[in-house]
Every structure is written in C-alpha cells, then in structure tokens.
Amino acid sequence: MNSNNKLISVKGRERPLSKKQKQVFLSLSKYEFDFSFLRDRDYSKKNKILLEIGFGSGEIIFKEAKKNPKNIFMGIEYYRRGVAQLLKKIEDHNLKNIKIFYGDAHKFLENFSGIFFDEIWLFFPDPWPKKRHEKRRFIQKESINKLNEVMKPKGNLYISSDDKSYIAWTLSLFNQNNRFEWLAENNLDWENPYKDYHGSRYEEKGLRKNKKPYFLKFRKLN
C-alpha cells in the first residue's frame, strides 16, 4: 500500500477525436469550471452541488443534471473524447447546470479550496489491479483528506468498482480515516448502488464479462 501519500497524476493513451468531436470540443469554454464560479455566485448556499470525478462519456452526470435542473453539477475528466461526448449532450439538450474541469483530478483538488460539495462521485475508476501499480490509484490517504476538505458536513461520497481488490483497498484506507463513516446497512450492502443511481457503459462492459459491480457509500462526519 502506498505509504508516502504522494498523489500521482496518470494519463493513459488517448484515441484521437473525430472531426465532429473536435468541433464540439471548441464549446468547452462556455461550460468550463472557473475556480471563482462558486464564490462569485454564492451557489453553495442556494443549490445542491455535486461533483463527479472521472465522468467518462458523461452519461451519469448528464442524466442527473437533466433530471435535477436546480442542482449544480461539476465534472472532472482528463480525456478529451469523454469531455467532447458530454459537451454534445449538454449542447443537444441546452443544459445550464453542468460545469466541466478538463484535466487531472489531483490538480483540481490541489488548487481548489472551500467547503462546497454535497455529494462526490467516483464511479468505476481505473483500478490499476497490479500490486506495483497501487500507487497510481486515485484513492490514497492524501486524496481522501482532500475530498474531506471540499465536502460539506454530512456530505455523501459514492465510490463504485467491479474490481474487488480496489474495493478492499478503498475500505481499508477509509477505515484508517476518522473523517468518514461507511454507510453499510448489512453485510451485502456493497452490492447495492445508492438511490437513483444510473449505470454507466463501464459497468455494462464489466457485466458482459461477468464482473460484478460493488458500491461503497460514505458520509463525512463533520
């Protein structure tokens, strides 16, 4: 287990954008997250604010934003293809309540200060299953502390994976942290997604390979 708490930014190889995706990517500036965004508009007191780390192609954050127009949704993704896919959904449905941070989640957390988020989601992150690659996993002691710093008291943190070792790793680190409580109601709770959860294409891909998804629910204590 990574004991030095150093957060490692990792980018994999990326497929090139299509001509249409390159065009829609140009609209990012209209929806791009500005670090002064929340403070200037005082959204944190008037709206429920949710953050998805690594939104992939954006299907979950899009569905939630469309269903809950009064909430503010912020998504982080470092693959241009995923950003372009979400931007197209936003443009096609004229959504006004999604902001995007294109880049590395660790960089976002390093530069962001303030207690704003009611919920944070981390759905099916890269599990880096090999032992020597554990230090590349997003969930580390330091990243848990960073998440705590930006969440409102009693805020919820949802994490899912179809890699059992990643789930065990996550539980182990959270059990060492006194800032969150695991909201398990029974021994099989981690088999049940949180209320109103929308499945993703990553989950569907795993299910086709008979990979069972697991869901962890945490709450910030204070």
Long-range contacts (C-beta under 8 A, 24 or more apart in sequence): 1-134, 1-169, 1-172, 1-173, 2-134, 2-135, 2-137, 2-140, 2-141, 5-140, 5-141, 5-142, 6-135, 6-142, 7-106, 7-140, 7-142, 7-143, 8-106, 8-135, 8-136, 9-104, 9-106, 9-107, 10-126, 10-136, 11-78, 11-104, 12-126, 14-79, 14-80, 14-81, 15-81, 17-80, 17-81, 17-84, 21-80, 21-81, 21-84, 21-85, 21-88, 22-84, 24-84, 24-87, 24-88, 24-91, 25-80, 25-83, 25-84, 25-87, 27-87, 27-91, 28-83, 28-87, 28-100, 28-102, 31-87, 31-90, 31-98, 31-99, 31-100, 32-99, 32-100, 32-101, 32-102, 33-74, 33-99, 33-100, 33-101, 35-111, 35-112, 37-99, 38-114, 38-116, 39-114, 43-72, 44-114, 44-115, 44-116, 44-152, 47-71, 47-72, 48-72, 48-118, 48-119, 49-73, 49-74, 49-116, 49-117, 49-118, 50-74, 50-117, 50-118, 50-119, 50-120, 50-121, 51-75, 51-76, 51-117, 51-119, 51-120, 51-121, 51-150, 52-76, 52-120, 52-121, 52-122, 52-123, 53-105, 53-120, 53-121, 53-122, 53-125, 53-138, 54-78, 54-105, 54-122, 54-123, 54-125, 54-138, 55-82, 55-86, 56-82, 56-123, 56-124, 56-200, 56-201, 56-202, 57-81, 57-82, 57-85, 57-86, 57-201, 58-82, 58-83, 58-85, 58-86, 58-89, 59-89, 59-198, 59-200, 59-201, 60-121, 60-123, 60-198, 60-200, 61-86, 61-98, 61-121, 62-86, 62-89, 62-90, 62-93, 62-95, 62-98, 63-198, 64-196, 64-198, 65-95, 65-97, 65-98, 66-93, 66-95, 68-97, 69-95, 69-96, 69-97, 70-97, 71-97, 72-97, 72-99, 73-97, 73-98, 73-99, 74-98, 74-99, 74-100, 74-101, 74-117, 75-99, 75-100, 75-101, 76-100, 76-101, 76-103, 76-105, 76-108, 77-101, 77-102, 78-102, 78-103, 78-104, 78-105, 105-138, 106-138, 106-143, 109-143, 109-146, 109-147, 109-149, 109-150, 110-146, 112-150, 113-149, 113-150, 114-150, 115-149, 115-150, 115-151, 115-152, 115-153, 116-150, 116-152, 117-150, 117-151, 117-152, 117-155, 118-151, 118-152, 118-155, 118-156, 119-155, 119-156, 119-157, 119-158, 120-147, 120-150, 120-151, 120-155, 120-156, 120-157, 120-158, 121-157, 121-158, 121-159, 122-157, 122-158, 122-159, 122-160, 123-158, 123-159, 123-160, 123-200, 123-202, 123-203, 124-160, 124-161, 124-162, 124-200, 124-202, 124-203, 124-206, 124-213, 125-161, 125-166, 127-161, 127-163, 127-165, 127-166, 128-166, 129-163, 129-165, 129-166, 134-169, 137-166, 137-169, 139-166, 139-169, 139-170, 139-173, 140-173, 141-173, 141-176, 141-177, 144-173, 144-174, 144-177, 144-179, 144-180, 145-177, 145-179, 148-177, 148-179, 148-180, 148-220, 151-220, 152-220, 153-220, 153-221, 153-222, 154-219, 154-220, 154-221, 155-219, 155-220, 156-183, 156-194, 156-217, 156-218, 156-219, 156-220, 157-217, 157-218, 157-219, 157-220, 158-194, 158-197, 158-215, 158-216, 158-217, 158-218, 159-215, 159-216, 159-218, 160-193, 160-203, 160-213, 160-214, 160-215, 160-216, 161-213, 161-214, 162-203, 162-206, 162-207, 162-211, 162-212, 162-213, 162-214, 163-211, 164-214, 167-214, 167-216, 170-216, 171-216, 174-216, 174-218, 178-221, 179-220, 179-221, 179-222, 180-218, 180-219, 180-220, 180-221, 181-218, 181-219, 181-221, 182-216, 182-217, 182-218, 183-217, 183-218, 183-219, 184-217, 189-217, 190-214, 190-215, 190-216, 191-215
